[in-house]
Amino acid sequence: MEHPLKIFKYCPVCGSSHFEINNFKSKHCMDCGFTYYANSCSATAAFIINDDNELLVVRRAKEPAKGTLDLPGGFVDMEETAEMGMCREIKEETGLDVDHIEYLFSSPNVYMYSGMGVHTLDMDYLVRIHGDIDAIKAKAHAADDAAEVIWLPLDKVNPADFGLTSIRNAVIRFLDETLRK
């Protein structure tokens, strides 16, 4: 995969073509002195488990990997914490309000967007939802980037059904650590 800085030919401040590699994660303008850093974006994914030990998954409504399974989640917006971003993404994609999430693990990822690899740091969270299963299932609905919500018994979750490599790897790790206990 091509390094993301290769596509930037001109300084975004002054337009100079003297925009040169500074180090692995930055380019420097030899004319105006501006240095641009390509840093990882923060992203989240949720393992939402109900009292019947079912995992809430969504079907992707958009590319990349449209039509495959995914976990609710997405990019953390500016001026919000990872936890705030996780709760917002859950609400946007499933309609569920959550207030307690538990950090599990993170992993580096490259997310293809508009033909460009966006380097992310994916942070995975556990969300336990307690209460009336039927009411919870009735409240959950697909929205935003999700085409469908599905509750799967943990022992029926197949990592191969998840279209994004980073999510598939997170599902494998989660199942290995959860079912091993």
C-alpha positions, 0 to 999 in steps of 0.5 A: 500500500502506498504511503499516504503522504505520497499523494500530497504533492503541494504544500496545503498552506502556500501551494509550493511544489517544494513539499518534501518528505521530512520523515516517515510521518511528515512532509515539510515545505521548503518555501513557507516552513509548514510541516504536515503530519500524517497521524492515525485517526481514532476509531471505535467498535463495540461488542454489544452483548445482551443478557441472552449472551447474543452479540449485536452486529450490523450489516454494512450499508456502504463501501468498503465491504458493503453487505458484510457484517460489522460491529457498530462503530466508526471514527471519533470526531474532533473534540470528543473522547473515544468513549463519547465517540463510541456511545455516539456511533452506537446511537447513530447506527443502532438507536440504542443509548448506552452509558457504560462501556468497557475498554477491551483492546486496540489495534492499528488499521488502514481503512480505505476511504475514497481510494486512500488508505486512512491509518487508524487506531481502532479501539474496541469496547465491551457494552453489556445491555441488561433488561427486557430482551424483547424490548431491547431488540425492539428498540435496536434498529439500523440507521446511518451506516448500518443496513440491518441489525442482527443479534447473534448467539456468541457461539454462532458468530462466524468471523469470516462473515465480517468484511473488514479485516480489522473487525474480523481480527477483533472478532476472532480475538474477542471470541477467543478471549471470551469463550476461553473464560 
